[in-house]
Amino acid sequence: MNKLIKFVEGALSQTAVYWGNPQNDGFATEVYDAPIEIPCRWEGKAQYVKGWDAKGNVIEYIGIIYVKQDLDENGCLFLGTLNDLTGEAYESPKSMDEVYIIKQFEKLPVLKSNTEFLRRAFLSLYQYR
C-alpha cells in the first residue's frame, strides 16, 4: 500500500453516516439506499471554489470529507453514527438539519499507481431544508 494512502486511511478517525445511490422516485423526491456508517476525516470549513459547476458559477462548500470508498454525487453525509439518527432520518436524510449533500466527489490516483486512490467529497453549504 502506498505511504500516502496508508497515512490518509490511518487518519480516518471519525464516523459518518452515508446515504448513497440517490434516485428520483418520480414525484420530485430523492430516495436512497439504507444508510451505512463509513470511516472518514471531516474537515469542516467553508471553501469557495470557482468554476466547478456546469455554468462556471462560484460554489460554496461547507467542508471536505476524506473517505476510503467511492461515494455518489447527490448522496448525503452526516457526521455521527447510525445511533445518532433521529426520527425518520434513517430512511429520509432530508429530515435532519445536520445532513449535507455531496456536491462533488473526487477519486485521484496516487502517483505511480493506477490501483490506489485518494477519495474526497465536497459537501454543499446549503442543506436540504
C-alpha angles and dihedrals in degrees: 000000000000114000093235093052091045090051094047094046089048089055094055092103098144131077127228132183112232129199109193141178098048112203130179109240092209092257098080092266127119119228123195142195115265111288119261134190117246132181113247149156108234114201104190108198133118114252127186113215122182125210101009099119124075092261097047093249125151110264122202118215128194093209152316123265122201115208139165098229135057116268130199121246109243089027117125135244133194124186103233141047136291087260089061094060115111133207115332094347092111090072100019116042089182089074092073124071092211095062116103132196122240103237096176136011124197128195107188120188115234115241113276093010136094095182103051124068142184107225126199137165127208114216125213119247088217114075125207097260 
